[in-house]
Amino acid sequence: MTEKSILLIDDEEAFVTTLQERLEMRGFSCRTTLSGEAGLGMIAAQPPDVVVLDLRMPGMGGVEVLRRIRRQWPGLPVIMLSGHGSDQDFETCLSLGAALYHKKPLDIGDLLESIRAVTQGSGSRG
Amino acid sequence: MKSVLSGTMDLKTDLATEINSPRRYQLLRRKIVSLMALVTILPLLSLAGINYYEHQNTMASEIQAPLRALVGKAKHSFELFLAERTSAVSFIASAYTFDELSSDTNLQRIFQVMRREFTGFVDLGLIDTAGNQISYAGPYDLKDRNYTSQDWFHQVQFKGTYVSDVFLGFRKFPHVVIAVRHTTESGQSWILRATLDTMHFDRIIAAMGLEPGSDAFLLNRGGILQTESRRYGKVLGMLPFALPPTNFESNVQALRDDQNREIFLASAFIANTDFALAAIKPRPTVFSTWYTVRADLLFIFVSGVIVIFLAVYRLTSALINRLQHSDEQRMGAIHQMEHSQKLSSIGRLAAGVAHEINNPLAIINEKAGLMRDIMDLRPEFPDKDKFSRQIDSILRSVDRCRGITHRMLGFAKRMDVKIETLDLNSVLEETLGFLEREAQYRNVEIRRNLVPDMPSIPTDHGQIQQVFLNILNNALAAVPDGGRITLTTWDVDENFVGVSIEDNGCGMSEETAKNMFEPFFTTKKEKGTGLGMSITYGIVKRLGGELKVQSKLNEGTTMTILLPKKSTEGQA
């Protein structure tokens, strides 16, 4: 099985590093960044198979990052994460083209399932 | 969770009790009534006072004027009578010589003519300058008497004419003396002295036509009665009270006599004498007419006051009642607003807290997950079971926290009114989540009797949850530790679904049950606002439903909510 590459964009460092380690243990290639701007740069440098994006971040928020990804890389699947449980925010994200969303704290099994679902059929880009 | 939510129900009632206390309105009512009564009654009172004063003055002058006129007329009669007699004596003294008058026969003849022409004369005598009676005509034997020792003799020598006070003199009956001194051109002088009968004075007074109770008399400057008084004594008696200041014009004064009777006294001096004429009318009879007038006036005044007062009272009462009513409505609205504002700010707070907690929670979750991942990769990990149990425990706790924060976020979200199609069973379950912990601590059994195929209805999630929360809170407060709360849902008919919440708690009296939906009605004393149930009732009504209460003291309470299957929001 080809290694899927994941880009993790979230401002909580402890969260992203731990999640990165867990995903890598499960055979994914995982890069991380703490800000939306840096994330966009990393996509431009080397597009991943899937982006896992936090909704609330200082600086450029998740919604804005999502909007730019959609504009530049329309085929790139994005999974949204948020500690804020407002359905309205997620609905906005879904309407903007996010593939799925998860509430924090998240279940690793659910996330893996989502990643598999959105990357099914697509090959490795890295 | 419980404490945060129950806190929202405990709005402060101080403001409401302060402003809406019946005492405040009573005080206000009393103030307005007395002020309005004062403002309206005061002019009436002063009008009545002025009227009384004016009327009294008019009445007094109406009584006084005739009395003054009467005394004036009688005074003239006296003056005329005395002037005529003095002129007659003076004429005789001048018309005849001393010698002619010295003859008793002559004097007798002259006296006869005089008596014929002028009534009242009793005798006539000639006295020389030495005071000896020279001649005399009359019924008494007064010849050769000497008058030098008597006061009148000296006065007539000095003044020329003299009218005496009434006195008894030698003849021991009341009479008045008129004496005239005549001096010829040659310097010879003599005195002609005539005596008058005081009966004629009585006749003049009788001619005044006095009413019963009235009195009139002559008196001298010393206060000695010169004619008989009906009330104050015989001739030559002393008037028992001092005559008020008197002059030659008749005037009237109000005073009290020695027997403390209120009287009007008219008096005037009689010219060329020492006499004063006085007439008296008692005042009570004077005012008998006034009393009837005053009774009428008093009746009008009193009924006017009563009418004004009643009108003022009714008007003020209506005003105050309306004020109280609108105040209460306003307070109710303010409280509801405060209540919902508080709820929404608590919602915002809850959302913030939940969000802040979710991020570290996610880290704990991931760290614990990583620990397990690492452990799972190494089958030979020491004490694997022990660590696995700890990690499971951490993950379970994280799960529980997630449940709480998601509920808090849900609560916050429902502050906005939004009609959605809901399954009441799950809303009930969700609401129970807030209270289940307290129920567990207090060992209260929550029995669910929920119909499985409960139809979903269009309603507002936040509001219906508030309804359930308020009722469940009350039920939980009512039951003792170890009590029981039964939740039942059922499909009533094609229009309604029903939810009932039954407790076996302290219950309510009929009176309390009747009033429990009234705003500000509370049995929780300082703890409650008295608004929870009225808000609940308002929400149910707004959602087109019905809220009923069945309760028996010491047995329990059943609250039944009927909600429509079709949305009525906006029509209610």
Boltz contact constraints between the chains, C-beta under 6 A:
constraints:
  - contact:
      token1: [A, 12]
      token2: [B, 359]
      max_distance: 6.0
  - contact:
      token1: [A, 14]
      token2: [B, 363]
      max_distance: 6.0
  - contact:
      token1: [A, 15]
      token2: [B, 362]
      max_distance: 6.0
  - contact:
      token1: [A, 15]
      token2: [B, 363]
      max_distance: 6.0
  - contact:
      token1: [A, 15]
      token2: [B, 366]
      max_distance: 6.0
  - contact:
      token1: [A, 18]
      token2: [B, 366]
      max_distance: 6.0
  - contact:
      token1: [A, 18]
      token2: [B, 367]
      max_distance: 6.0
  - contact:
      token1: [A, 18]
      token2: [B, 370]
      max_distance: 6.0
  - contact:
      token1: [A, 19]
      token2: [B, 366]
      max_distance: 6.0
  - contact:
      token1: [A, 21]
      token2: [B, 370]
      max_distance: 6.0
  - contact:
      token1: [A, 22]
      token2: [B, 369]
      max_distance: 6.0
  - contact:
      token1: [A, 22]
      token2: [B, 370]
      max_distance: 6.0
  - contact:
      token1: [A, 22]
      token2: [B, 373]
      max_distance: 6.0
  - contact:
      token1: [A, 25]
      token2: [B, 373]
      max_distance: 6.0
  - contact:
      token1: [A, 83]
      token2: [B, 355]
      max_distance: 6.0
  - contact:
      token1: [A, 83]
      token2: [B, 358]
      max_distance: 6.0
  - contact:
      token1: [A, 83]
      token2: [B, 359]
      max_distance: 6.0
  - contact:
      token1: [A, 84]
      token2: [B, 355]
      max_distance: 6.0
  - contact:
      token1: [A, 85]
      token2: [B, 406]
      max_distance: 6.0
  - contact:
      token1: [A, 85]
      token2: [B, 409]
      max_distance: 6.0
  - contact:
      token1: [A, 104]
      token2: [B, 358]
      max_distance: 6.0
  - contact:
      token1: [A, 104]
      token2: [B, 362]
      max_distance: 6.0
  - contact:
      token1: [A, 105]
      token2: [B, 361]
      max_distance: 6.0
  - contact:
      token1: [A, 105]
      token2: [B, 362]
      max_distance: 6.0
  - contact:
      token1: [A, 105]
      token2: [B, 365]
      max_distance: 6.0
  - contact:
      token1: [A, 105]
      token2: [B, 398]
      max_distance: 6.0
  - contact:
      token1: [A, 105]
      token2: [B, 402]
      max_distance: 6.0
  - contact:
      token1: [A, 108]
      token2: [B, 369]
      max_distance: 6.0
